[in-house]
Amino acid sequence: MADNEKNFSAEEREAMKEAAADKRKSRSRAKKTPEEVRAEGVADLEAAIAKLPDDNDRELSKALHELVTEVAPELMPRTYYGMPAWGKDGKVLCFFQPASKFKVRYGTFGFEPISNLDDGTMWPTAYALLDLSAANRKALTERIRLAVS
């Protein structure tokens, strides 16, 4: 058994493979127009959502894509470790880690360090998510707006 098979779960190894594929796609898009990059990103994101084995994860992913697109249309849809994500200036700003990805109880909507979420010396960068209720939608709308400002 190879060392990486002892140290990483099957899900983690798969995520690493998906991250490498995301990097290759990102490099291949360097000379494309923003419209081409957006179209390819949407296609990748939709394909990632379609592959999700859990109905709730698919519904949440679709709803989050609609929310992010509505709140911050300037963000580019893409994938991040094979998960739905949205980026700015070629970097991931926010992403959704479906519960089924690592066989956990809840999905996570998270923000990467390029996000403008700073609030004193401590602030949340990820949210456990079971449902995109009206209250959750409102809270995430505020966080997404702040993150891109």
Wavefront OBJ file of the C-alpha trace (Angstrom):
o trace
v 0.000 0.000 0.000
v 1.390 3.414 -0.971
v 2.028 5.964 1.791
v -0.729 8.273 0.526
v -3.233 5.413 0.728
v -2.393 4.996 4.437
v -2.584 8.713 5.212
v -5.579 9.862 3.190
v -9.123 8.561 2.897
v -10.547 7.618 -0.491
v -12.579 10.838 -0.407
v -9.471 12.923 0.298
v -7.516 11.239 -2.522
v -10.413 11.905 -4.898
v -10.537 15.560 -3.798
v -6.808 15.911 -4.526
v -7.322 14.504 -8.022
v -10.196 16.937 -8.582
v -8.056 19.838 -7.339
v -5.353 18.939 -9.865
v -7.971 18.847 -12.624
v -9.294 22.250 -11.474
v -5.749 23.687 -11.715
v -5.281 22.320 -15.239
v -8.607 23.846 -16.318
v -7.670 27.157 -14.753
v -4.377 27.296 -16.659
v -6.110 26.407 -19.937
v -8.531 29.310 -19.471
v -5.819 31.957 -19.162
v -6.132 33.089 -22.789
v -9.918 32.925 -23.054
v -12.412 35.760 -22.907
v -14.327 36.348 -19.669
v -17.496 35.124 -21.397
v -15.788 31.858 -22.399
v -14.385 31.417 -18.902
v -17.830 32.023 -17.365
v -19.528 29.568 -19.751
v -16.950 26.866 -19.017
v -17.160 27.566 -15.289
v -20.947 27.268 -15.309
v -20.688 23.999 -17.234
v -18.118 22.627 -14.756
v -20.188 23.738 -11.767
v -23.385 22.225 -13.187
v -21.566 18.964 -13.970
v -20.239 18.836 -10.396
v -23.751 19.386 -9.052
v -25.205 16.697 -11.331
v -22.650 14.170 -10.029
v -23.659 14.644 -6.404
v -25.177 11.432 -5.039
v -27.469 13.146 -2.529
v -30.680 14.958 -3.549
v -30.371 17.512 -0.730
v -26.791 18.330 -1.732
v -27.894 18.855 -5.343
v -30.792 21.103 -4.283
v -28.600 23.131 -1.932
v -25.886 23.473 -4.581
v -28.362 24.708 -7.178
v -29.960 27.135 -4.721
v -26.543 28.455 -3.648
v -25.516 28.926 -7.275
v -28.679 30.964 -7.859
v -28.052 32.978 -4.688
v -24.406 33.748 -5.430
v -25.227 34.642 -9.042
v -28.000 36.983 -7.862
v -26.007 38.633 -5.052
v -22.600 38.806 -6.741
v -22.937 38.333 -10.501
v -19.317 39.408 -10.933
v -18.110 36.157 -9.332
v -17.058 33.437 -11.764
v -18.652 30.014 -11.308
v -16.085 27.215 -11.147
v -15.182 24.126 -9.194
v -12.880 23.786 -6.207
v -11.709 20.286 -5.346
v -14.599 19.190 -7.559
v -17.121 21.178 -5.499
v -19.290 24.131 -6.581
v -17.383 27.387 -6.113
v -17.314 31.013 -7.188
v -14.194 33.047 -7.774
v -12.787 36.511 -8.174
v -9.588 37.475 -9.977
v -8.831 33.828 -10.727
v -9.065 32.750 -7.071
v -11.829 30.973 -5.171
v -13.816 33.353 -2.979
v -16.563 31.014 -1.734
v -17.538 27.376 -2.156
v -20.024 24.731 -1.091
v -18.721 21.488 0.372
v -21.609 19.018 0.060
v -22.237 16.691 2.995
v -21.868 13.695 0.692
v -18.350 14.773 -0.320
v -16.844 13.543 2.934
v -19.857 11.608 4.243
v -20.672 14.076 6.998
v -23.920 15.292 8.542
v -24.120 18.744 6.927
v -22.836 20.686 3.959
v -20.613 23.705 4.455
v -20.699 27.060 2.694
v -17.255 28.536 3.138
v -15.159 31.548 2.257
v -11.495 31.608 1.307
v -8.985 34.180 2.656
v -9.461 36.573 -0.296
v -12.925 37.271 1.124
v -13.372 40.633 2.790
v -14.967 39.272 5.968
v -12.580 40.787 8.502
v -14.337 41.904 11.683
v -11.928 42.658 14.501
v -9.635 39.771 15.388
v -12.085 36.894 14.798
v -14.855 36.161 12.283
v -16.632 33.140 10.807
v -15.481 31.819 7.441
v -17.729 28.759 7.078
v -21.340 27.882 7.791
v -22.912 24.480 8.360
v -25.920 24.227 6.081
v -28.806 21.753 6.043
v -31.333 23.956 4.269
v -31.406 27.302 2.491
v -34.307 28.720 4.484
v -35.287 32.379 4.160
v -33.249 33.232 7.274
v -30.220 31.306 6.012
v -30.551 32.926 2.608
v -30.629 36.391 4.197
v -27.572 35.672 6.366
v -25.566 34.274 3.463
v -26.607 37.176 1.231
v -25.106 39.584 3.764
v -21.892 37.524 4.061
v -21.472 37.198 0.281
v -21.963 40.956 -0.201
v -19.414 41.680 2.489
v -16.974 39.115 1.081
v -16.894 40.689 -2.379
v -16.770 44.312 -1.202
l 1 2 3 4 5 6 7 8 9 10 11 12 13 14 15 16 17 18 19 20 21 22 23 24 25 26 27 28 29 30 31 32 33 34 35 36 37 38 39 40 41 42 43 44 45 46 47 48 49 50 51 52 53 54 55 56 57 58 59 60 61 62 63 64 65 66 67 68 69 70 71 72 73 74 75 76 77 78 79 80 81 82 83 84 85 86 87 88 89 90 91 92 93 94 95 96 97 98 99 100 101 102 103 104 105 106 107 108 109 110 111 112 113 114 115 116 117 118 119 120 121 122 123 124 125 126 127 128 129 130 131 132 133 134 135 136 137 138 139 140 141 142 143 144 145 146 147 148 149
